[in-house]
Every structure is written in structure tokens, then in C-alpha cells.
Amino acid sequence: MNILYSHRTKSADGQYVHIRGLTEALAARGNAVFMAGPDDFGTPRARPLDAAAGEGGWRSRLPPALHELGEIIYSTRAYLRLRAATQGFAPDILYERYNLFLNAGVELARERRLPFMLEVNAPLAEERAAHHGGLAMRGLARRSERRIWNAADRVLPVSEALARMIAAAGVPREKIVVVRNGVDDAFLKEADPRPVRARYGLDGKTVLGFTGFARPWHGLDQVVRYLASRGDGLHLFLVGEGEVRAGLEKLARELGVADRMTVTGVVQRADLPAHIAAFDVALQPAATAYASPLKIFEYMALARAIVAPASDNIREILNDGRDALLFAPGVEAAFFERLDALIGDPDLRARLGAAARANLLREDLTWAANAARVERIAQDLLARGRPGSRP
């Protein structure tokens, strides 16, 4: 198939990992993928992860109302870019990664009568209202979100928890297909942790590990407090970067555990499996209620023992006591109890890690499998002929 992939993502973090993972897997299956994003136009291309990409700039200094107006205006520009793509590329399917106020896909799909698939990673009207500086035009944002969700022929949320939110916005349940995140083949191969443990002085320590771009809602301050409340021999290994780094390092100094915490900075994807393999316990201290955390799938693939909150979206992936230890979300004492259980029992860590990997393989939670799922949905839409009516 010819797939026109629309997005508005300039960042080079987990969002980009998802985009690259899926589009590369689609291309590997013989599909032609045409990228139409702010920094790419045409063939998908690799770029390094970068904590600063897409951050800051003059737009971030605008008042929320002006920033949102700029997003609305940008949608017209994105539509023109999509339309230009169709001049030399005859798409069979329009696939868009949802973003707030981005109506470009809706308009092009209607104009060209293309089947329209919409990937949704978060309820952005709600998320932006609560975080990221808030929303000035909340009512307009919610209406825009509902319109875009309802306009799609298929909506692909990353969790069942998010699917319920989309259905509550009026999207018929038969139009919603959950496609969770996944891993690529590099994470399924055996990784040697010894060079990483030697490089960071982790030999002889029990390593509590976390990967990714650390945000305030990840709850990593809890782990620093845990270190301070327990004896020597534990080490917090943060593989990545993020806006909370300075605050975590300050807290570690205040609590006297700065020498028991290492922050690597950004680690590129090729090197990430060996870093995760160096973990004794893999951490997801907190998660938004609708997310499908990439790191959890990567922990599973590398057979790490996982501690995570028992929220509905996490319980879609992991099973308490069988392939992970889960705790009541937001209850720090329960989190600490689960950490204690794993730290004191290497056999339990090995058993849970092996079961987590077996779960991932059984459910085929890979980008290759996701590409096949997307293909089947697209083929079904094409078989049905003319796309459904759109508002």
C-alpha cells in the first residue's frame, strides 16, 4: 500500500521512537510510506534522539492563547503540505498521529476521499489543560478534539483506558482499535550488561533502573527518597535526560545519596538494550492513566523485573505477581514495599523477568506486529470502499 503519514511532531523523544518504529516496520513489510511532518517530507529518515529537539523556541514564550492560535494556523500549512504530497504520491491510506488543533488530515481525507486512520496517544485537550502551561481555549480544544476523533474511519488508541475515553467522546466503539506500543528486534536479542556496569561503576550494586525522557509525572523523586531510607548497595541508574534532572540531583544531594545515583544523559537507541540489561529492577514509578509506556515493553523484552503502578492501563500489559510487581498508584509506601520484595529476592527477579519476556512474545508486542495490525485495518477499510461520512 501507499501510506501517507501525517504528524506534527518536532521532538526527538518517545514520540519520535513510536513514529520511527511503526513507519520503519510498515516500510519493511513492502509498503511505501510518505512522511509529511514539520521536519520531514518524503521517505522516512532516521535522526538521533535529542532531549532539546522541539523544546523552547519563540512559540514556547507566547501566551497560551497566541500559542494555540498559532497551532490552528499551522493546521492550514500542514494541509497544504499533505496536498502537495499527493501530487507525486498516490496514497491509498491517510494515517495521522493525532495532535491538538491539527485538522489537516480531516480536510485532506474528505477532499481526496481517502480512508483515514488516526493514531491517538493521549487525550490532549485534557492533558494540555492540566499540564504544559494549560489551555486558554479549552472549549474550542475539546470540540476540535471530538471532531477529529469522530472524523476518522478508524481510531487507534494505545490503550484500552484511552479507548474508553475516546468512546465517551462519541466515537462508535466499532471504529476504535487498540494498538499498543511495542519494541523492535534489537530489544529481543541478548544484550551484555557488563561493559555498561563497568563504565558506570555499577558492579556489586543492586541497580534500580529507569529509561527515557524523565518528566514530573514519572515520580522519580520517590526513588531518591527510597535510596535515602535504605542501606548502601542500592544504586539509581537513570538512563536518559529530562526536565526533572536538576531537581532530582538536588534532592539526592540534600538526602545524602548523590553518590548512589547516576544520570547518563541521552542514550541512543542502539545502545539502550545493553543499558537496560544492566538493571536489576526496572522502574515505572508512576504513569498517566491512559499511557502505553514504551519503557515497559523494552523492560519486558530484556527480561527485567518490573515495578509499576496497578492502574488500569498498566494492568492491560502486566499481571501482578506473575510477570511484574504492581502497587497501588500514588501510594509511596506500597511502592517501597514492592521494591523491598524484589531487592531481597534475586530468584523472584529472575522469575518475573522471564515471565515478562514470555508475555511480550506471546502477545507479539513488537513494531513489526503493529505494522501488520495497521495493514490489516487499512486493507479492511479499502475493501469497504468509500470512507464513511465525516462531520
C-alpha positions in Angstrom: 0.0 0.0 0.0 0.9 3.7 -0.3 0.6 5.2 3.1 0.7 9.0 3.6 1.8 9.5 7.2 0.9 12.9 8.8 2.2 14.2 12.0 3.2 17.4 13.8 6.0 16.1 16.0 9.3 18.0 16.1 10.5 16.4 19.3 13.1 13.5 19.3 11.9 11.6 22.3 9.5 8.7 22.9 7.1 10.3 20.3 9.8 10.0 17.7 10.6 6.5 18.7 7.0 5.5 18.1 6.9 7.2 14.8 10.1 5.7 13.6 9.3 2.2 15.0 6.0 2.0 13.2 6.9 3.6 9.9 10.1 1.6 9.5 8.1 -1.6 10.2 5.5 -0.6 7.7 8.2 0.0 5.1 9.9 -3.3 5.9 6.6 -5.0 5.0 6.8 -3.6 1.5 4.6 -0.6 2.0 5.5 2.8 0.6 5.4 5.4 3.4 5.4 9.1 2.6 6.2 11.3 5.6 4.5 14.6 5.9 5.7 16.3 9.1 7.3 19.6 10.1 10.8 18.4 9.6 10.4 15.5 7.1 8.8 15.3 3.7 9.1 12.1 1.7 11.0 9.0 2.7 11.2 8.2 6.4 14.7 9.0 7.7 16.5 8.3 11.0 17.7 11.1 13.3 19.3 10.9 16.7 17.3 11.2 19.9 17.7 14.7 21.4 16.2 16.0 24.7 16.1 19.5 23.4 14.5 18.9 20.0 11.2 20.6 19.6 11.6 22.3 23.0 11.8 26.0 23.7 11.9 28.5 20.8 9.8 31.6 20.4 6.5 29.7 20.4 7.1 28.5 23.9 7.3 32.1 25.1 3.9 33.1 23.7 0.9 33.4 26.0 -1.3 30.2 25.7 -4.0 31.9 23.6 -1.4 33.0 21.0 0.3 29.7 21.0 -3.0 27.9 20.4 -3.9 30.3 17.6 -0.5 29.5 16.0 -1.4 25.8 16.2 -4.7 26.5 14.4 -3.0 28.5 11.7 -0.3 25.8 11.4 -3.1 23.2 10.5 -3.7 25.1 7.2 0.0 24.9 6.4 0.0 21.2 7.3 -3.0 20.6 5.0 -1.1 22.3 2.1 1.9 20.0 2.8 -0.4 16.9 2.7 -2.0 18.1 -0.5 1.5 18.7 -2.1 2.5 15.2 -1.1 -0.4 13.7 -3.1 0.9 15.4 -6.3 3.7 12.8 -6.7 2.4 10.1 -4.4 -0.9 8.4 -4.8 -1.9 7.4 -1.2 -4.2 4.5 -0.6 -4.5 5.4 3.1 -4.0 8.6 5.2 -2.5 7.7 8.6 -2.2 10.6 11.1 -0.7 10.9 14.5 -3.3 12.9 16.4 -2.3 16.4 17.7 -4.5 19.1 19.2 -6.0 21.6 16.6 -4.5 19.6 13.7 -7.3 19.3 11.3 -5.1 18.7 8.2 -5.9 15.0 7.9 -9.6 15.5 8.3 -9.7 18.0 5.5 -7.5 16.1 3.1 -9.3 12.8 3.7 -12.6 14.5 2.9 -11.3 16.2 -0.2 -9.5 13.1 -1.6 -12.0 10.5 -0.2 -9.2 8.6 1.5 -9.6 6.1 4.3 -8.5 8.0 7.4 -6.7 6.2 10.3 -6.0 8.3 13.4 -3.4 7.2 16.0 -4.2 8.7 19.4 -1.5 8.6 22.2 -3.2 10.9 24.7 -6.4 13.0 25.2 -4.5 16.1 24.5 -7.2 18.6 25.4 -7.3 17.2 28.9 -3.6 16.7 29.1 -2.8 20.2 28.0 -5.3 21.7 30.3 -3.7 20.0 33.3 0.0 20.3 32.2 2.3 22.1 29.8 1.2 25.6 30.8 -2.6 25.0 30.4 -5.0 25.8 27.7 -6.6 29.2 27.0 -9.3 27.9 24.6 -10.4 24.8 26.5 -13.9 24.7 24.9 -12.5 25.0 21.4 -9.8 22.4 22.1 -12.4 19.9 23.3 -14.7 20.5 20.4 -11.7 20.2 17.9 -10.6 17.0 19.6 -14.0 15.4 19.4 -14.4 16.5 15.7 -11.1 15.0 14.7 -11.6 11.7 16.6 -15.1 11.3 15.1 -13.9 12.2 11.6 -11.6 9.2 11.4 -12.6 5.9 9.8 -10.6 4.1 12.4 -9.2 5.5 15.7 -6.1 3.7 17.1 -5.6 4.5 20.8 -2.5 3.0 22.5 -4.5 1.6 25.5 -7.9 0.3 26.4 -8.1 3.0 29.0 -7.7 5.6 26.3 -10.2 3.8 24.1 -12.8 4.2 26.8 -12.2 8.0 26.8 -12.5 8.2 23.1 -15.7 6.2 23.1 -17.0 8.6 25.8 -16.4 11.4 23.4 -18.9 9.9 21.0 -16.8 7.8 18.7 -18.6 4.5 18.0 -16.8 1.6 19.6 -16.6 -0.4 16.4 -14.4 2.3 14.9 -11.9 2.0 17.8 -9.0 -0.5 17.6 -6.4 -0.5 20.4 -2.8 -0.8 19.1 -0.3 -0.7 22.0 3.3 0.3 21.8 6.0 -2.3 21.1 9.7 -3.0 20.6 11.9 -3.5 17.6 14.1 -6.6 17.1 17.2 -5.0 18.8 15.5 -5.4 22.2 14.7 -9.1 21.6 18.4 -10.0 21.2 20.6 -10.9 24.1 22.4 -7.8 25.5 25.6 -7.9 27.5 25.4 -5.6 30.6 29.0 -6.0 31.7 30.5 -3.1 29.7 27.8 -0.7 30.9 28.0 -1.8 34.6 31.8 -1.4 34.4 31.6 2.0 32.7 29.3 3.5 35.4 30.8 1.7 38.4 27.7 -0.5 39.0 29.5 -3.8 39.7 28.5 -5.2 43.0 25.4 -3.0 43.4 21.7 -3.7 43.0 20.7 -1.4 40.2 17.3 0.3 40.1 16.9 1.5 36.5 14.7 3.9 34.6 14.9 4.8 30.9 13.6 7.7 28.9 12.9 11.4 29.0 12.1 12.0 32.7 9.0 14.1 33.3 7.5 15.4 36.6 4.7 12.8 36.4 7.1 9.9 36.4 7.5 10.2 40.2 11.3 9.6 40.3 11.6 11.7 43.4 10.1 8.7 45.2 13.0 6.5 44.2 15.5 9.1 45.6 13.7 9.0 48.9 13.7 5.2 48.8 17.5 5.2 48.4 17.8 7.6 51.4 15.7 5.3 53.5 17.6 2.1 52.8 21.1 0.9 53.3 24.1 1.0 51.0 24.4 -1.3 48.0 21.5 0.2 46.0 22.1 2.5 43.0 19.6 4.5 41.0 20.6 4.4 37.3 18.6 6.9 35.2 19.3 6.2 31.5 18.2 9.4 29.7 17.6 13.0 30.3 14.7 15.3 31.2 13.4 18.4 32.8 13.4 16.9 36.3 17.1 16.0 36.3 18.3 19.1 38.1 15.6 18.7 40.8 16.4 15.0 41.3 20.1 15.7 41.6 19.4 18.5 44.1 17.1 16.2 46.2 19.8 13.5 46.1 22.4 15.9 47.5 20.0 17.1 50.2 19.3 13.5 51.3 23.0 12.4 51.1 22.6 9.9 48.3 24.1 11.8 45.4 26.9 9.2 45.1 24.2 6.5 44.7 22.6 8.0 41.7 23.8 8.1 38.1 22.2 10.1 35.2 23.6 9.1 31.8 22.1 11.8 29.7 20.6 10.8 26.3 21.4 7.3 25.2 20.8 6.5 21.5 18.6 3.5 20.6 21.4 1.2 19.5 23.0 1.4 23.0 19.8 1.2 25.0 19.4 -2.6 25.3 22.8 -3.0 27.0 21.9 -0.3 29.5 18.5 -1.9 30.3 20.2 -5.2 30.7 22.3 -3.6 33.5 19.2 -3.1 35.6 18.3 -5.5 38.4 14.9 -3.8 38.9 13.2 -1.8 36.2 11.2 1.2 37.3 7.9 2.7 36.3 7.2 4.7 39.5 4.1 6.4 38.0 2.2 6.7 34.7 -0.6 8.7 33.3 -3.8 6.8 33.3 -4.1 6.3 29.6 -0.4 5.8 28.5 1.2 2.8 26.9 4.7 3.3 28.3 7.4 2.4 25.8 9.9 1.6 28.5 7.7 -1.2 29.9 7.8 -3.1 26.6 11.5 -2.6 26.5 11.9 -3.8 30.1 9.8 -6.9 29.2 11.8 -7.7 26.1 15.0 -7.7 28.1 13.5 -9.8 30.9 13.9 -7.2 33.6 11.9 -7.5 36.9 9.4 -4.6 36.7 7.8 -2.5 39.5 4.8 -0.4 38.2 1.6 1.1 39.4 -1.6 -1.1 39.2 -3.5 1.4 37.1 -5.9 0.1 34.5 -3.7 0.8 31.5 -0.7 -0.9 33.1 -2.8 -3.9 34.1 -3.6 -4.3 30.4 0.0 -5.2 29.9 1.4 -6.7 33.2 0.0 -9.1 35.7 0.8 -8.6 39.4 2.8 -11.4 40.9 3.1 -13.2 37.6 5.3 -11.0 35.4 5.7 -7.9 37.5 5.1 -6.5 40.9 2.3 -3.8 40.9 1.4 -1.4 43.6 -1.5 1.0 44.4 -0.9 4.1 42.3 0.3 7.1 44.2 0.9 5.2 47.4 4.6 5.6 48.1 4.7 3.0 51.0 3.3 0.4 48.6 5.9 1.2 46.0 8.6 0.9 48.6 7.2 -2.5 49.8 7.4 -3.8 46.2 10.9 -2.6 45.8 11.9 -4.3 49.0 10.5 -7.6 47.8 12.5 -7.6 44.6 15.7 -6.3 46.1 15.7 -9.0 48.7 14.9 -11.9 46.3 17.1 -12.4 43.2 15.2 -15.6 42.3 11.9 -13.6 42.2 13.5 -11.0 40.0 14.7 -13.7 37.5 11.3 -15.4 37.5 9.3 -12.2 36.9 11.7 -11.0 34.2 11.5 -14.3 32.3 7.7 -14.3 32.6 7.5 -10.6 31.4 9.5 -11.5 28.2 7.4 -14.6 27.6 4.3 -12.4 27.9 5.6 -9.9 25.4 6.5 -12.6 22.9 3.1 -14.4 23.4 1.2 -11.1 22.8 3.6 -10.1 19.9 4.1 -6.6 21.3 6.5 -5.5 18.6 6.6 -2.8 16.0 6.6 -5.5 13.3 3.4 -6.9 14.6 1.9 -3.5 15.0 2.7 -2.7 11.4 0.8 -5.9 10.4 -2.1 -4.9 12.5 -2.2 -1.4 10.9 -2.0 -3.1 7.5 -5.0 -5.3 8.2 -7.1 -2.4 9.4 -6.1 -0.4 6.3 -6.9 -3.3 4.0 -10.3 -3.7 5.7 -11.1 0.0 5.1 -10.0 -0.3 1.4 -12.2 -3.4 1.0 -15.1 -1.5 2.3 -14.7 1.1 -0.5 -15.8 4.7 0.0 -14.9 6.1 3.5 -17.7 6.7 5.9 -19.4 10.1 6.3 -17.4 12.7 8.2 -18.6 15.7 10.1 
